[in-house]
Amino acid sequence: MPRLPHTLALWLALSGAAFAAGGHDKPDPAKEAAMKALAIRDAPKEVSAQDYVAKEPGKTGYCANIADAAADARFAWQKEQLATLERQVEERIKALEEKRAEYETWLKRRNEFLAKADESVVAVYAKMKPDAAALQFANMPEESAAALLTKLNARAASAILSEMEATRAANLARKMSDTGRKDAPPAPAPAPRKNERS
């Protein structure tokens, strides 16, 4: 233990200088710093990887020898994980394709039903008396009424329009003519009705 006498001599020299400077009442910052430095220097060091390699070369040789095998095993595991993820993605894509086909079938059936329903509604209005149909068209939204009137034959549509109030009939006729043009401007809002009392 060659460090102990050197440490003891240094400590005695520092304590003698502190004693000569005025006793033990005031702590000396230089002395405290020196003592901390000595404690850090003499403290046991943690064993690092380099120390282990220097002391145990036989054991570290084993790690170096299996490094390639470990890397191969890690690569094989990662490849297996990627293959599993790829299978899961393919299964989800297949499920989404099945759902898309199901929705397309449903949409086609719905459109066919709406087309048939539309045809049946047009047939009903075509067979109605013009005054009764005019009353229903008067209470219907303009878009729907105009769409139905365009699908009726000209004689039935004109008979229904002749039974309606003139302003409403004019608005519906304008809507019907605008639906045939692609660049049709939006129809103006109908003017408010005046209270007609005579």
C-alpha positions as semicolon CSV with decimal commas, in nm:
position;residue;x (nm);y (nm);z (nm)
1;M;0,000;0,000;0,000
2;P;0,237;0,270;-0,119
3;R;-0,034;0,535;-0,149
4;L;-0,118;0,554;0,222
5;P;0,207;0,717;0,344
6;H;0,190;0,967;0,059
7;T;-0,175;1,049;0,142
8;L;-0,094;1,073;0,514
9;A;0,201;1,304;0,450
10;L;-0,012;1,529;0,231
11;W;-0,287;1,541;0,488
12;L;-0,043;1,624;0,770
13;A;0,111;1,901;0,565
14;L;-0,227;2,054;0,491
15;S;-0,346;2,022;0,851
16;G;-0,021;2,178;0,978
17;A;-0,067;2,473;0,744
18;A;-0,427;2,513;0,859
19;F;-0,324;2,493;1,226
20;A;-0,057;2,756;1,175
21;A;-0,307;2,981;0,996
22;G;-0,541;3,006;1,293
23;G;-0,666;2,683;1,441
24;H;-0,964;2,460;1,383
25;D;-1,246;2,712;1,411
26;K;-1,276;2,812;1,044
27;P;-1,294;2,551;0,768
28;D;-1,029;2,593;0,503
29;P;-1,172;2,561;0,147
30;A;-0,834;2,457;0,005
31;K;-0,807;2,178;0,259
32;E;-1,160;2,054;0,187
33;A;-1,094;2,054;-0,189
34;A;-0,769;1,861;-0,140
35;M;-0,941;1,604;0,082
36;K;-1,219;1,553;-0,176
37;A;-0,964;1,506;-0,454
38;L;-0,776;1,249;-0,245
39;A;-1,098;1,063;-0,162
40;I;-1,197;1,046;-0,528
41;R;-0,851;0,926;-0,629
42;D;-0,835;0,655;-0,364
43;A;-1,196;0,536;-0,408
44;P;-1,235;0,187;-0,560
45;K;-1,307;0,204;-0,932
46;E;-1,594;0,024;-1,104
47;V;-1,496;-0,260;-1,331
48;S;-1,534;-0,156;-1,693
49;A;-1,566;-0,375;-2,002
50;Q;-1,203;-0,308;-2,090
51;D;-1,093;-0,429;-1,744
52;Y;-1,299;-0,745;-1,791
53;V;-1,145;-0,811;-2,132
54;A;-0,797;-0,757;-1,989
55;K;-0,857;-0,994;-1,694
56;E;-1,069;-1,263;-1,868
57;P;-0,949;-1,300;-2,228
58;G;-1,083;-1,658;-2,250
59;K;-1,438;-1,558;-2,171
60;T;-1,439;-1,263;-2,408
61;G;-1,318;-1,490;-2,684
62;Y;-1,644;-1,683;-2,649
63;C;-1,847;-1,364;-2,708
64;A;-1,638;-1,280;-3,012
65;N;-1,680;-1,634;-3,146
66;I;-2,061;-1,634;-3,122
67;A;-2,111;-1,276;-3,248
68;D;-2,177;-1,392;-3,605
69;A;-2,418;-1,663;-3,492
70;A;-2,603;-1,413;-3,271
71;A;-2,628;-1,167;-3,561
72;D;-2,764;-1,446;-3,786
73;A;-3,018;-1,546;-3,522
74;R;-3,129;-1,183;-3,481
75;F;-3,162;-1,147;-3,858
76;A;-3,369;-1,468;-3,881
77;W;-3,597;-1,347;-3,599
78;Q;-3,647;-1,008;-3,768
79;K;-3,721;-1,180;-4,100
80;E;-3,979;-1,400;-3,929
81;Q;-4,141;-1,095;-3,765
82;L;-4,157;-0,915;-4,101
83;A;-4,313;-1,221;-4,264
84;T;-4,577;-1,235;-3,987
85;L;-4,656;-0,865;-4,032
86;E;-4,680;-0,911;-4,408
87;R;-4,928;-1,197;-4,364
88;Q;-5,139;-0,980;-4,130
89;V;-5,138;-0,693;-4,381
90;E;-5,242;-0,929;-4,662
91;E;-5,527;-1,066;-4,449
92;R;-5,651;-0,714;-4,373
93;I;-5,632;-0,616;-4,740
94;K;-5,833;-0,927;-4,829
95;A;-6,096;-0,841;-4,564
96;L;-6,117;-0,483;-4,695
97;E;-6,161;-0,608;-5,053
98;E;-6,443;-0,837;-4,939
99;K;-6,611;-0,545;-4,757
100;R;-6,571;-0,323;-5,064
101;A;-6,732;-0,587;-5,287
102;E;-7,015;-0,625;-5,034
103;Y;-7,075;-0,247;-5,027
104;E;-7,070;-0,228;-5,408
105;T;-7,334;-0,504;-5,426
106;W;-7,546;-0,325;-5,167
107;L;-7,511;0,010;-5,349
108;K;-7,611;-0,149;-5,680
109;R;-7,923;-0,304;-5,522
110;R;-8,010;0,028;-5,357
111;N;-7,975;0,221;-5,684
112;E;-8,190;-0,037;-5,865
113;F;-8,455;-0,008;-5,593
114;L;-8,451;0,372;-5,612
115;A;-8,483;0,362;-5,990
116;K;-8,780;0,126;-5,964
117;A;-8,938;0,335;-5,689
118;D;-8,887;0,648;-5,899
119;E;-9,054;0,481;-6,197
120;S;-9,347;0,369;-5,984
121;V;-9,393;0,718;-5,838
122;V;-9,393;0,868;-6,188
123;A;-9,651;0,610;-6,296
124;V;-9,872;0,700;-5,999
125;Y;-9,864;1,072;-6,079
126;A;-9,925;1,002;-6,448
127;K;-10,253;0,824;-6,359
128;M;-10,372;1,086;-6,107
129;K;-10,625;1,357;-6,191
130;P;-10,443;1,685;-6,270
131;D;-10,610;1,885;-5,991
132;A;-10,516;1,625;-5,723
133;A;-10,161;1,594;-5,856
134;A;-10,127;1,974;-5,869
135;L;-10,219;1,997;-5,500
136;Q;-9,948;1,746;-5,409
137;F;-9,686;1,911;-5,634
138;A;-9,767;2,245;-5,469
139;N;-9,669;2,107;-5,128
140;M;-9,360;1,920;-5,255
141;P;-9,006;2,072;-5,257
142;E;-8,933;2,242;-5,592
143;E;-8,639;2,013;-5,678
144;S;-8,845;1,697;-5,631
145;A;-9,152;1,837;-5,805
146;A;-8,951;1,954;-6,108
147;A;-8,770;1,619;-6,131
148;L;-9,099;1,429;-6,128
149;L;-9,263;1,664;-6,380
150;T;-8,974;1,615;-6,626
151;K;-9,031;1,239;-6,614
152;L;-9,402;1,268;-6,684
153;N;-9,524;1,286;-7,044
154;A;-9,586;1,635;-7,177
155;R;-9,968;1,611;-7,170
156;A;-9,981;1,501;-6,802
157;A;-9,720;1,760;-6,694
158;S;-9,898;2,046;-6,872
159;A;-10,233;1,944;-6,720
160;I;-10,083;1,943;-6,370
161;L;-9,908;2,278;-6,421
162;S;-10,231;2,437;-6,549
163;E;-10,406;2,341;-6,225
164;M;-10,133;2,499;-6,005
165;E;-10,092;2,857;-5,889
166;A;-9,921;3,061;-6,163
167;T;-9,612;3,160;-5,961
168;R;-9,546;2,806;-5,845
169;A;-9,603;2,667;-6,195
170;A;-9,362;2,924;-6,344
171;N;-9,092;2,836;-6,089
172;L;-9,133;2,465;-6,160
173;A;-9,120;2,525;-6,536
174;R;-8,799;2,727;-6,493
175;K;-8,648;2,447;-6,283
176;M;-8,748;2,191;-6,546
177;S;-8,582;2,389;-6,824
178;D;-8,269;2,455;-6,612
179;T;-8,215;2,086;-6,544
180;G;-8,155;2,028;-6,916
181;R;-7,867;2,280;-6,927
182;K;-7,531;2,205;-6,764
183;D;-7,440;2,571;-6,719
184;A;-7,772;2,667;-6,571
185;P;-7,758;2,946;-6,310
186;P;-7,921;2,878;-5,974
187;A;-8,287;2,963;-5,972
188;P;-8,380;3,284;-5,790
189;A;-8,573;3,261;-5,469
190;P;-8,949;3,301;-5,515
191;A;-9,088;3,644;-5,437
192;P;-9,286;3,664;-5,113
193;R;-9,659;3,640;-5,164
194;K;-9,868;3,950;-5,103
195;N;-10,179;3,926;-4,898
196;E;-10,448;3,942;-5,160
197;R;-10,765;4,072;-5,003
198;S;-11,017;4,267;-5,202
